[in-house]
Amino acid sequence: MSRKEAPRWASKLDKMLEKIIAIVGNTNVITDKKDLLTYKYAATASGMPPAAVILPESTEDISRILQLLYRYEVPVIARGAGTNLNGGTILAGDNGETVVLELAKLNKILEIDPDNRYMLVEPGVTNLEVQLAAKPYGFYYAPDPASQQVSTIGGNIAENAGGPRCVKYGVTANHVQGLELVLSDGRVIVSNGPLEGLPGYDLTGIMHATEGTFAVITKAWLKLMKLPEATKTLMVIFDSLDDAANSVSQIIAQGIIPTTLELIDKPVLQAVEETVKIGYPLDAEAVLLIEVDGFSVALDSQAQQIISICQKNNVRETRVAKNEKERDIMWEGRRGAVGSIARLKPSYAEEDITIPRTKLPEMLRTIARLAKEYSLIIGNVFHAGDGNFHPVVLYDERNAEETQRVTDVNYEIMKEAAKLGGTITGEHGIGIEKLKGMPLTFTEDTMVFMRKLKLAFDEKDILNPGKVIPANICDLVSRSNQCQISAERKPKIKDFMEAIEHVGIIIGEAFLDKYACHGQKPCCAVKANSTEDVINIVQLANKHQASLIPWGQGSKSDVGCRTVPAETVLDLSNLNRIIDIDFGNLTATVEAGVKLKDLQRLLLEKNLFLPVDPIQKAEPTIGGLTAANSTGSLRLQYKTIKDMLLGVEVVTPEGKQIKYGGKNIKNVAGYDLCKLFVGSWGTLGIITKITLKLFPLPQQAIYKTFSMEDRGLFQSFLNEIYTGLETSSLDFVISDRIYYVNIGLSGPAEAVDMQAKILNGLFKPGIKQTAHVEDRALQYGKSFIIDKLPTGYFQHSGLILKSSLLYTDITRWIDTILKAAGDTKVIIYGHAANGIVISYFPEVIDNSTIRKAVSKFEQETSWGVHIIEICSNQFESGHTDARKQMEFNSSHLKAALDPSNILNPGRSVGGRYYE
C-alpha cells in the first residue's frame, strides 16, 4: 500500500476499534488527539502521532489484536519505554495509518527459578527490576544498559542492548534463553523456553536487534548468573588519549578481561567536574574506569597487572576504590557524563559506533579532526573494552545551519568507523536515524537477503515498517503472501557436471563412498578452491536445478535425517586458509574448511584458544562446527560457538555473496545473520569465511574426575558442585551403572586453588577420585567423555538420543532411560549445568520402548525436548520435523530463503523430533 494513498481501512476505523475495545476494554484504547501526541516522540527523535494506542494486558490480547490488524494490513509499532536512540518513531508522511501497541501493562515477573538459573518476565519489566528481583537469590542479570532504570526487557531484546559489562559478559542476546513471540498474523510461538541446545534455526537469537520488525515479544526467559564474590574498581588518569587507548588494547591482549573498561575524554571530564566534583584533574586528557570481579583472593593480582600495563603507557595517576562509597563516586562521574556535557549546549546528539579495539587511537584522532572541521564540540565517553564509541555532539537545534553540521558530522563518523572495519551502530540500532548509513556497511545483496528474512516473519510488512532496511532495497524485494518450496525440481546432473568442470575439481566416482549419508552416495562431488568457485558452482546448480550438500570433513554427515537423496556434494575442505589472527582484538578470521585442530595449535602457541571441544574423534572444520552449532562441555563458562561468532561470509542459495559482522564485539547494524547461519546445517547458505572471538588461556586449569555407584550419592554430589562452585565444565558419564562426574576449574591461580580446596571438602564415603589432570587448554572435558564411549558411538552404529532438559530434571531423566533400557546396554553422558543429556544405545532396542519413556517423562515435566541424532534404519520411519511448541517451523524459513530447495534439501536441522 502506498504511503501517499488513504489507508484502505480508514473508513472501517471505528468498527475495527470497536473490535479492539471488545478485546482489551475501553480504557486500554487511546484515541484522543492530545494524548496521541505524546507517542510521536522517542528518546531522541519525533515522528507522526499514531492513529490509536492499544494497551494489551496479555499474550492472548496481543494475538487477537494482531490477527485483526493483519487482516486490514494496518501498520503497528510495538513500544516499550521509548528510550531507544535510533529514531524508532512513526515515519513522517504516515497519513495517520499506524497504531502503537504499548506493552507497559505486560510488566510482571512471572517466575524466578534459582535452581535452573532463569527468570521469566513479560516485556514491560525494566532491566533494573530484573536486577533487584534476582539479587535476594544471589544472582544477577548481566546486561546493564545505562537506561536500565526505565528501559524494558522487551526493548533491550529488540535493540540487543549492551552496557558497560559487555566487555566480559556480552550483550543481551548472550543472556536470553528463550522467547514467547506473536507473529504479525497473530500466531503465538515459543522459541527455546528455558532450555538450551535445541535443534532448529535459532529464532531466539535472530529476534535480537530486529527493532520489533519481526514479531512482538511477549515473554522472555533470562539467564541468571551468580553474583561475584567481590569487585575491585580502578580509576586511571592519563595525559594522552593515545596512551589511554593503547592501555585498553594491551589489557585485553594480555588476557585480562575486565568486567567494565570505560573511557572518558577531556571535554567530558571537565564538564563532569563542574557538576559532580569527582576530583578529576582538569588538565588530564582521559580517564579509564576499570572493574574486575570474581573471587576476592584473585582480584588484587589482576588489579596489579592492569596497573603495570598502564604504567608502561605513561599513566599519570591510579586510584583504587577502597570501599563501596569510593566505588560509587567513581561511577557517578561515568553515569552522569552525558548529562554533564549536555549542559553546555541546548541540544546534543549521542552517536553510536563500534570499531576493533586496536583502532581506538585512530578513531579518537579522527573525531578530534572532525570536531575542528565542523566547528563543533564533541566529547567522548564510551565502552572502550569493546570498542563501542559514543561521541556526544553538542549544538543548538534552533540553529538550522549548526544542526545540519551535526547531521553531516555524524555521517562522517559512521563512514570513518566503517573504513576502520567497524560498524555504524553497536547498541542503539538503525531505526530511521541510520538508514542512510546501511550501505556503508552492507552490500546491496546482503540488504536484499535481510529484507527477505524480514518478510519471512512479517510477509505483509506491518510490523514497524520503514525501519532497518533502506526504502530502495525494500522496493527490490516484493512482498509474498506465502513461503513455499517451489515445484519439484528436475535436476540435470549430467549437464551440471559438464558445466562445473571448469570451476571446480570433480571427484571421481570411485571416491564417492566418502560422501555417503545414511548409505546414500551422491551422484557427484566437487571441490571448491575459493569463494568465487563456490559462487559459480551454486549459480550453475540453480541453472541446472541440481541440489548441493555443503561438506567439510563429514564429521556430522549422519546427524539428523535426509529425506531427499544427495545429488551433489560441495566439498569445502580446500577453503582452508587461516586469514588473520588479531591478538590485540582477540579475533580469528578463517575460511570454512580450516580444521579446528590446526587453528587451536596456532592459537595455543600464543596463549590463546577457541573454547570449543565437540565430543567427536573426527577432525571437524570451523565451518562445520558453525553450521552445526557444535560446542562441547566448555559451553558452561564460555557459552556456545553462536556467542563467539562475530562475522560470516556466506554464499546464498541464489549464488550471491553476503557478509555480516567482523571484529566488533557489539554490532546491531541490520539483522544478525550470524545467528541465522549458526546451526542452520547448510540449508540456508554456504558459509565460506568466519570471524570468531578468541579467549586467553586461563592462568591455571585443573580437572578432577570422581566415580560412584550409588544414584542418590551421584545426585547430591552433582548438586553440591552445581550450587557451591564456579566450574568451567561439569560433565558426567554413566556406564555399566557406574556414575562418573568430571569437574573443570579454571581462572586465576588463587581462585582455582581455593575452589579445589572446597571440592576436596565434598568427599564422602562411596566417592572415589579417579583422575586429576592439569590442562590449561581445557580439552580434558572432551577426553573424559570420549574415553568412556565405545568405538561404535563414533561409527554411528546404534541409536543416539539427545535431550535438552532443565537441570533439576536430569536425574529423573537418567532414571527413566535406565529403566527403559532394562538389560539393554546404554551409556549416558551430558553437560549437567546446561541440561544436555545424550543417551547412546549400542545395541538394538525396540522403538516403542523409547517412545513410551519419552511420552511418560513429558507428561510429568514442564519442559524437555528429545531428538534422534543418529539411528539405525529401523528408526527411519515415524519421525516428524515439527514440534508442537514450534508452530513457526524450520520449513517456513527454508522456503522463504531457499525456495528452489537447492541447499541440503530434505535435511532436518539438528535431528529428528519426537512428537
ZAVO-355977 format. One line per 4 residues: for each residue z, x, y of C-alpha. Coordinates in steps of 0.02 Angstrom, whole numbers, plus 50000, padded with zeros to 5 digits. Example, Ala and Ser with C-alpha at 12.3 -4.5 7.8 and 13.67 -1.06 7.14 Angstrom:
// residues 2
50390,50615,49775  50357,50684,49947
// end
This chain:
// residues 915
50000,50000,50000  49951,50073,50168  50096,50102,50286  49990,50027,50425
49973,49859,50339  50104,49723,50349  50215,49734,50196  50148,49619,50059
50321,49548,50031  50363,49513,50214  50330,49326,50201  50443,49321,50049
50585,49423,50125  50705,49278,50144  50676,49219,49967  50699,49393,49898
50858,49420,49997  50923,49256,49928  50899,49326,49753  50985,49489,49800
51130,49394,49879  51146,49299,49716  51168,49467,49630  51288,49557,49748
51358,49422,49862  51326,49383,50045  51448,49514,50110  51354,49652,50019
51188,49625,50108  51169,49684,50289  51026,49615,50393  51096,49615,50570
50983,49725,50675  51126,49809,50768  51212,49854,50605  51049,49917,50531
51028,50041,50673  51169,50148,50603  51067,50175,50444  50923,50257,50535
51024,50417,50552  51073,50556,50432  51167,50716,50475  51027,50799,50574
50885,50676,50586  50840,50498,50630  50704,50383,50571  50671,50197,50566
50805,50066,50532  50790,49982,50362  50741,49801,50334  50906,49773,50244
51052,49868,50172  51116,49819,50000  51287,49872,49935  51291,49855,49746
51456,49870,49652  51396,49914,49477  51256,49986,49372  51209,49808,49323
51190,49761,49506  51075,49908,49537  50970,49871,49383  50941,49691,49436
50906,49739,49617  50778,49871,49568  50691,49751,49449  50666,49637,49598
50611,49772,49719  50494,49845,49587  50409,49677,49564  50367,49668,49750
50341,49856,49770  50474,49867,49905  50518,50047,49953  50703,50088,49932
50813,50236,49979  50974,50265,49885  51103,50327,50010  51269,50415,49991
51368,50483,50138  51214,50533,50238  51271,50714,50251  51104,50785,50194
51023,50905,50315  50841,50886,50264  50788,50728,50353  50813,50604,50213
50794,50453,50327  50663,50316,50330  50494,50379,50386  50433,50340,50560
50297,50208,50558  50376,50121,50410  50344,49946,50483  50516,49890,50428
50473,49879,50244  50607,49991,50167  50779,49939,50110  50930,50053,50088
51034,50049,49930  51205,50100,49994  51311,50169,49850  51477,50181,49942
51559,50048,49834  51522,50140,49672  51669,50254,49710  51777,50253,49554
51834,50396,49446  51809,50312,49278  51880,50441,49158  51965,50611,49157
51962,50693,48986  52051,50861,48996  52039,50885,48807  51849,50882,48815
51845,50952,48991  51744,50822,49083  51765,50690,49216  51660,50531,49225
51629,50471,49403  51523,50349,49499  51403,50420,49629  51506,50369,49781
51655,50478,49735  51670,50625,49854  51670,50805,49797  51846,50830,49866
51911,50678,49771  51848,50756,49611  51938,50920,49652  52101,50831,49690
52091,50723,49534  52060,50872,49420  52197,50984,49490  52351,50899,49410
52271,50931,49240  52249,51117,49277  52061,51102,49304  51936,51103,49445
51752,51065,49476  51661,51223,49528  51529,51162,49656  51606,51163,49830
51483,51117,49969  51550,51137,50145  51541,50949,50169  51648,50915,50015
51771,50806,50110  51638,50674,50138  51485,50718,50032  51471,50618,49872
51437,50672,49695  51278,50568,49690  51217,50656,49846  51270,50826,49779
51163,50796,49625  51016,50727,49722  51016,50884,49832  51082,51005,49698
51216,51056,49820  51283,51232,49822  51427,51308,49917  51521,51473,49929
51570,51480,49744  51388,51476,49686  51375,51665,49676  51489,51664,49523
51485,51488,49456  51313,51420,49502  51253,51262,49585  51284,51078,49545
51153,51074,49406  51255,51204,49310  51407,51089,49306  51340,50915,49271
51344,50874,49086  51254,50707,49088  51197,50560,49192  51175,50373,49188
51017,50329,49283  50925,50173,49338  50737,50195,49346  50633,50112,49480
50589,49966,49365  50774,49933,49329  50786,50017,49158  50954,50099,49128
50955,50262,49030  51089,50385,48980  51048,50570,48976  51169,50679,48876
51328,50587,48924  51471,50711,48893  51377,50803,48755  51295,50974,48756
51149,51039,48654  51050,50879,48639  50864,50886,48597  50728,50814,48706
50674,50852,48882  50816,50896,49000  50822,50737,49103  50994,50783,49171
50931,50949,49238  50768,50876,49303  50860,50749,49410  50945,50881,49516
50868,50911,49687  50749,50764,49668  50822,50685,49826  50827,50511,49749
50640,50507,49716  50652,50493,49525  50795,50373,49489  50960,50306,49555
51112,50397,49487  51250,50276,49436  51368,50386,49334  51393,50572,49311
51487,50670,49179  51552,50826,49267  51607,50985,49179  51783,51040,49220
51844,51220,49220  52019,51289,49204  52097,51336,49369  52102,51525,49386
52272,51603,49368  52255,51695,49535  52137,51726,49681  52125,51877,49796
52042,51864,49966  51973,52009,50070  51902,52015,50245  51793,52168,50275
51734,52212,50451  51576,52314,50491  51498,52390,50646  51325,52372,50570
51236,52222,50496  51138,52337,50381  51298,52413,50313  51370,52240,50279
51211,52180,50195  51196,52338,50089  51376,52317,50033  51334,52143,49967
51192,52208,49856  51293,52355,49795  51444,52250,49748  51336,52140,49637
51236,52287,49570  51399,52370,49513  51433,52222,49401  51566,52139,49510
51532,51953,49528  51648,51887,49664  51693,51703,49672  51630,51699,49851
51541,51827,49961  51509,51760,50136  51438,51848,50291  51468,51804,50474
51374,51897,50611  51425,51946,50789  51372,51791,50888  51466,51680,50767
51617,51796,50761  51633,51790,50949  51616,51601,50953  51746,51579,50816
51868,51696,50901  51856,51598,51062  51907,51437,50974  52012,51482,50821
52087,51655,50859  52067,51730,50687  52085,51908,50751  51903,51962,50735
51860,52117,50841  51737,52051,50969  51628,52206,50960  51606,52201,50770
51432,52162,50705  51479,52074,50543  51621,52015,50433  51615,51991,50245
51735,51865,50170  51755,51906,49986  51857,51823,49849  51885,51867,49667
51976,51758,49544  52039,51764,49365  52191,51838,49281  52310,51915,49406
52325,52078,49306  52141,52117,49339  52120,52070,49522  52193,52225,49604
52069,52339,49517  51923,52226,49562  51977,52220,49744  51991,52410,49748
51815,52428,49678  51749,52315,49816  51842,52412,49950  51773,52577,49882
51595,52512,49893  51622,52452,50071  51698,52619,50120  51540,52705,50061
51447,52591,50182  51548,52640,50335  51669,52495,50335  51770,52482,50495
51920,52386,50428  51977,52299,50270  52107,52162,50263  52180,52088,50103
52269,51921,50113  52450,51943,50058  52484,51757,50035  52407,51584,50044
52439,51570,50231  52338,51727,50268  52201,51669,50150  52190,51503,50241
52174,51593,50409  52031,51698,50343  51941,51545,50277  51974,51446,50436
51854,51559,50527  51718,51533,50397  51741,51345,50386  51738,51325,50574
51596,51446,50604  51454,51323,50631  51560,51208,50738  51619,51353,50846
51448,51421,50886  51376,51247,50909  51492,51226,51060  51383,51349,51156
51238,51225,51173  51218,51036,51167  51118,51043,51005  51095,51155,50855
50982,51165,50702  51051,51241,50542  50911,51322,50443  50921,51348,50255
50826,51482,50160  50863,51593,50012  50799,51768,49982  50832,51901,49849
50996,51990,49891  50913,52158,49914  50811,52085,50058  50965,52038,50161
50949,52182,50288  50765,52147,50314  50794,51961,50341  50934,51992,50464
50822,52107,50565  50683,51977,50560  50797,51840,50626  50857,51954,50766
50675,51990,50812  50630,51804,50810  50779,51762,50920  50713,51882,51053
50532,51825,51036  50577,51642,51057  50719,51669,51183  50845,51578,51076
51024,51607,51021  51029,51621,50831  51192,51651,50738  51204,51691,50554
51337,51627,50437  51284,51620,50256  51318,51638,50071  51272,51822,50059
51315,51838,49875  51171,51727,49825  51057,51766,49973  51070,51591,50047
51046,51606,50237  51099,51475,50363  51035,51535,50533  51108,51421,50668
50984,51398,50810  51060,51336,50974  50963,51231,51100  50963,51080,51214
50866,50936,51136  50841,50862,51311  50729,51011,51347  50564,50971,51259
50496,51147,51278  50652,51227,51206  50656,51100,51065  50478,51147,51019
50527,51331,51015  50664,51287,50891  50538,51196,50780  50422,51346,50790
50556,51475,50752  50620,51376,50603  50445,51376,50530  50433,51564,50560
50599,51590,50470  50534,51491,50321  50373,51591,50322  50464,51758,50326
50578,51703,50184  50427,51659,50078  50349,51830,50115  50508,51915,50053
50499,51824,49887  50622,51691,49943  50618,51503,49955  50611,51385,50103
50771,51295,50053  50917,51349,49948  51030,51196,49954  50978,51073,50090
50816,51012,50013  50643,50965,50078  50656,50785,50137  50549,50760,50291
50601,50915,50388  50525,51045,50271  50369,50958,50206  50260,51073,50310
50341,51224,50226  50296,51173,50048  50126,51262,50049  50216,51423,50097
50299,51422,49925  50187,51321,49811  50003,51314,49768  49910,51150,49775
49903,51145,49584  50092,51163,49574  50123,51024,49701  49998,50911,49611
50094,50939,49450  50257,50895,49539  50178,50736,49605  50128,50686,49429
50306,50717,49372  50371,50605,49512  50253,50464,49461  50306,50482,49279
50478,50422,49333  50426,50308,49477  50249,50250,49446  50243,50133,49596
50315,50265,49712  50451,50153,49784  50599,50273,49772  50620,50370,49935
50432,50381,49965  50356,50512,50079  50484,50647,50036  50471,50817,49949
50282,50817,49920  50163,50826,50070  50055,50673,50101  49890,50763,50072
49948,50809,49896  50005,50631,49862  49830,50573,49908  49758,50685,49772
49859,50602,49634  49826,50419,49603  49965,50303,49552  49962,50243,49373
50035,50085,49301  50068,50162,49132  50090,50326,49042  49989,50326,48882
49915,50458,48770  49726,50445,48778  49624,50376,48635  49612,50478,48476
49537,50648,48506  49382,50704,48413  49403,50892,48407  49251,51003,48391
49336,51153,48313  49178,51249,48269  49112,51235,48447  49283,51282,48514
49293,51438,48405  49122,51495,48461  49170,51467,48643  49331,51568,48637
49258,51721,48551  49230,51799,48721  49401,51761,48797  49522,51790,48653
49544,51876,48488  49501,51760,48343  49620,51782,48196  49530,51796,48030
49550,51655,47906  49638,51772,47784  49783,51789,47906  49810,51606,47947
49953,51589,47822  50064,51674,47952  50043,51523,48066  50079,51386,47940
50202,51249,47992  50280,51139,47859  50149,51203,47739  50004,51159,47854
49887,51300,47904  49794,51288,48070  49605,51280,48073  49603,51438,48177
49713,51554,48279  49676,51650,48437  49770,51787,48530  49777,51792,48719
49791,51960,48807  49827,51893,48981  49871,51738,49080  49687,51724,49126
49647,51716,48940  49773,51575,48918  49695,51478,49062  49519,51497,48992
49574,51450,48816  49664,51294,48874  49515,51241,48979  49400,51263,48829
49521,51167,48721  49507,51022,48842  49320,51033,48842  49310,51028,48651
49462,50914,48627  49549,51044,48519  49739,51048,48515  49839,51207,48541
50007,51264,48473  50087,51400,48582  50158,51534,48467  50273,51682,48499
50342,51758,48340  50352,51592,48247  50541,51605,48227  50563,51420,48267
50400,51354,48195  50481,51244,48064  50612,51164,48177  50580,50980,48203
50429,50891,48133  50244,50892,48165  50156,50728,48131  49984,50794,48180
49903,50938,48081  49887,51101,48176  49712,51136,48242  49727,51298,48341
49872,51418,48362  49877,51512,48527  49967,51675,48490  50054,51743,48645
50128,51899,48567  50010,52013,48665  50084,51949,48828  50224,52074,48806
50247,52167,48969  50418,52190,49047  50358,52171,49225  50514,52206,49327
50699,52243,49306  50780,52219,49475  50953,52298,49466  51000,52251,49644
50966,52067,49615  51013,52067,49430  50849,51989,49375  50716,52025,49245
50536,51965,49252  50442,51972,49087  50290,51899,49001  50324,51765,48872
50283,51874,48722  50417,52005,48758  50539,52018,48613  50721,51987,48651
50774,52147,48562  50656,52253,48669  50722,52180,48831  50903,52197,48776
50878,52378,48727  50812,52420,48901  50950,52322,48987  51090,52400,48887
51038,52571,48949  51078,52508,49124  51242,52422,49079  51161,52251,49090
51118,52116,48965  51046,51943,48941  51186,51837,48866  51080,51759,48730
51119,51778,48544  51021,51650,48442  51075,51629,48262  50920,51695,48176
50865,51856,48092  50688,51849,48159  50636,51935,48321  50616,51793,48445
50517,51811,48605  50584,51768,48777  50453,51633,48792  50503,51558,48625
50688,51560,48670  50649,51475,48835  50537,51343,48758  50672,51304,48628
50821,51324,48746  50897,51434,48613  51055,51524,48670  51190,51551,48539
51378,51574,48548  51383,51655,48721  51347,51485,48799  51535,51459,48814
51552,51590,48951  51375,51610,49016  51303,51435,48986  51127,51418,48915
50962,51502,48948  50921,51349,49054  51055,51407,49176  50987,51586,49176
50806,51538,49211  50760,51571,49393  50571,51564,49386  50424,51520,49274
50237,51533,49273  50153,51403,49163  49979,51351,49113  49970,51161,49116
49881,51053,48986  49733,51046,49107  49719,51235,49113  49795,51255,49288
49919,51393,49328  50078,51334,49413  50228,51433,49472  50406,51389,49513
50551,51495,49574  50576,51682,49574  50726,51796,49601  50826,51669,49700
50993,51607,49635  50982,51449,49741  50820,51353,49760  50793,51169,49793
50615,51176,49856  50514,51043,49766  50558,50985,49591  50644,51107,49473
50506,51142,49348  50615,51272,49262  50724,51130,49197  50569,51036,49139
50497,51176,49033  50658,51242,48956  50674,51155,48789  50502,51075,48801
50439,51165,48644  50268,51199,48718  50223,51015,48731  50206,51007,48922
50140,51179,48966  50119,51357,48903  50248,51474,48978  50169,51642,49019
50296,51727,49134  50483,51709,49154  50614,51771,49279  50792,51773,49214
50963,51803,49287  51048,51957,49211  51231,51997,49191  51331,52159,49194
51409,52212,49031  51594,52171,49030  51713,52315,49057  51789,52279,48887
51748,52159,48746  51826,52129,48576  51801,52007,48433  51934,51953,48311
51897,51855,48152  52026,51756,48055  52018,51660,47891  52125,51521,47817
52111,51395,47676  52211,51251,47750  52113,51124,47853  52265,51074,47958
52303,51255,47997  52121,51279,48049  52130,51132,48170  52294,51185,48251
52238,51367,48267  52073,51315,48346  52164,51203,48470  52286,51340,48521
52143,51458,48559  52041,51325,48649  52184,51274,48763  52276,51440,48782
52140,51572,48803  51986,51603,48910  51866,51658,48773  51687,51719,48787
51645,51633,48623  51738,51525,48499  51642,51505,48335  51685,51451,48160
51609,51452,47986  51665,51350,47836  51601,51418,47671  51670,51387,47496
51809,51287,47579  51872,51440,47673  51888,51419,47862  51838,51567,47971
51868,51575,48159  51789,51707,48269  51855,51736,48446  51766,51839,48579
51866,51908,48726  51780,52000,48869  51801,52048,49050  51910,52171,49145
52008,52281,49025  52177,52220,49089  52129,52038,49059  52061,52072,48884
52218,52167,48833  52329,52028,48899  52235,51893,48804  52232,51997,48645
52421,52003,48651  52428,51814,48670  52310,51796,48522  52417,51908,48414
52563,51792,48450  52470,51645,48373  52479,51717,48196  52554,51601,48068
52580,51611,47880  52414,51574,47795  52307,51654,47932  52226,51821,47893
52137,51936,48014  51976,51991,47930  51890,52086,48071  51922,52172,48237
51763,52230,48325  51737,52311,48494  51567,52260,48561  51528,52263,48748
51353,52197,48712  51434,52036,48647  51323,52019,48494  51455,52010,48357
51472,51821,48379  51296,51808,48311  51325,51938,48174  51483,51849,48117
51388,51688,48082  51233,51770,48008  51340,51868,47885  51410,51705,47816
51241,51619,47795  51136,51642,47636  50957,51704,47640  50890,51530,47608
50951,51474,47779  50830,51592,47864  50690,51548,47745  50710,51366,47796
50746,51304,47621  50864,51157,47602  50923,51048,47745  50994,51093,47915
51080,50956,48013  51127,50991,48194  51264,50887,48275  51318,50876,48457
51495,50811,48472  51647,50803,48581  51765,50947,48546  51901,50826,48491
51785,50753,48356  51737,50917,48274  51868,50924,48137  51840,50741,48095
51654,50775,48078  51689,50925,47967  51794,50814,47854  51652,50687,47849
51522,50817,47798  51633,50899,47666  51671,50729,47591  51488,50679,47591
51437,50843,47510  51559,50822,47366  51516,50955,47239  51354,50999,47329
51365,51165,47420  51371,51154,47609  51401,51287,47741  51457,51227,47912
51458,51332,48070  51471,51295,48253  51513,51339,48432  51677,51247,48441
51709,51233,48628  51531,51172,48657  51540,51039,48521  51390,51105,48425
51403,51098,48234  51268,51145,48109  51280,51091,47927  51172,51184,47801
51140,51112,47628  51052,51246,47525  51038,51128,47376  50953,50960,47356
51060,50818,47423  51025,50632,47422  50950,50569,47585  51056,50411,47589
51218,50510,47571  51192,50599,47737  51133,50441,47823  51287,50344,47768
51401,50485,47827  51318,50488,47998  51321,50299,48014  51506,50286,47970
51552,50427,48089  51456,50349,48233  51548,50184,48208  51714,50274,48225
51674,50382,48377  51607,50354,48553  51484,50498,48562  51383,50603,48444
51201,50644,48409  51141,50709,48240  50966,50776,48208  50873,50856,48066
50817,51029,48123  50749,51090,47957  50724,50991,47798  50631,50992,47633
50486,50874,47602  50597,50737,47533  50657,50704,47711  50484,50692,47789
50487,50502,47798  50606,50381,47877  50648,50477,48036  50611,50423,48213
50584,50514,48377  50689,50390,48476  50873,50374,48512  50941,50206,48569
51027,50282,48720  50863,50367,48770  50753,50220,48814  50652,50331,48928
50598,50440,48782  50506,50603,48771  50339,50523,48734  50334,50448,48910
50342,50617,48998  50222,50690,48871  50096,50553,48906  50113,50574,49094
50090,50762,49096  49977,50789,48945  49879,50626,48925  49743,50714,48824
49876,50767,48698  49814,50946,48696  49977,51044,48681  50076,51036,48520
50028,50857,48478  50146,50763,48364  50286,50889,48392  50456,50812,48413
50557,50902,48544  50700,50991,48458  50713,50898,48294  50712,50727,48213
50834,50597,48272  50933,50479,48166  50927,50300,48224
// end
